[in-house]
């Protein structure tokens, strides 16, 4: 308390204006009008669901309101509207937030978590979630596929708490209590007082309350008996038919649905024997698992191909040659013999020295005879 008094004295000494801690009536009225007429969006802010609006839309809406066009207007220009909203921000009717775009890595991480949770459930539900994800991706594109994708953002607290006539986000703190909340609260208080005064009630009223309590207890017993009966009927049918026929009485009795929906439909019958849809789906699942296992084994083991020996070879039948074919074969044999002779002569003439002089290899006796 002493610190507060000191700060007040300092403000009075330096001539600082006193700011009211609570909003004025006009500010409350403007806040209610803004919440009803300015479009808002819902998002998460610090793990809480909040509503936020943009600054320019709030200024545009207030310039067309009764506070700007009436006899005694509170503001007439955009600058005055921004100052008035800044005072509302200081009185903590809303606060300024910063828009941060969500990265693709964060979105991928969320998708992975969703996929893991869907895998723990039924595969049909997983297929539905994947289909809905694909549809959401398709809806991001326009009719011609030219529209830009809507980027996802998250909100964080802004360090500079002031109001600007821009596209900044402002999160609502002001959340007025609806009128019916007050009515319900008053009725609860009156009901508790009336129950406490039960001994003072008239005898006829007390008898009526007694009969109502008996009816409520009988209804609860009936619900429990129906729940036990439906389980017994299901087990008997299941055992007698060797788990081929499934019969449930009041299948929605224990489901999380409304009061009247829990008593409808009256029964649910399903056949799960050979040739049923469930049997086909289980077989298809087994086939998929086997295909996956075979694919994995094929990737791990290298492919080795062996040539199979030809056990039975058909004998080739020699066809008799004609005269023209015999002449062609003879000419070909002559050409090959001539080519061999030419190759031998060329090999003999190709023995040359490095000084470009031809020489012959002879025996030493022939050299002595030539010299004599």
Secondary structure, DSSP 4 states (H G I P E B T S, - for coil): -HHHHHHHHHHHHHTPPPPPSS--HHHHHHHHHHHHHS--EEEESSSSEEEEEEHHHHHHHHHTSHHHHSSS-S--SHHHHHHHHHHHHHTTSEEEEEEEEPPHHHHHHHHHHHHHHHHHS-HHHHHHHHHHHHHHHHHHS-SSS-SPPPPPEEEEE-SS----SSS-EEEE---PPPHHHHHHHHHHHHHHHHHHTGGGS-HHHHHHHHHHHHHHHHHHHHHHHHHHHHHHHHHHHHHHTTT-EEEEESTTTTSS--TTGGG-SSEEEEE-STTSHHHHHHHHHHHHHHHHHHHHHHHHSPP---PPP----PPPPPPPP-HHHHHHHHHHHHHHHHHHHHHHHHHHHT-B-TTS-B-----HHHHHHHH-
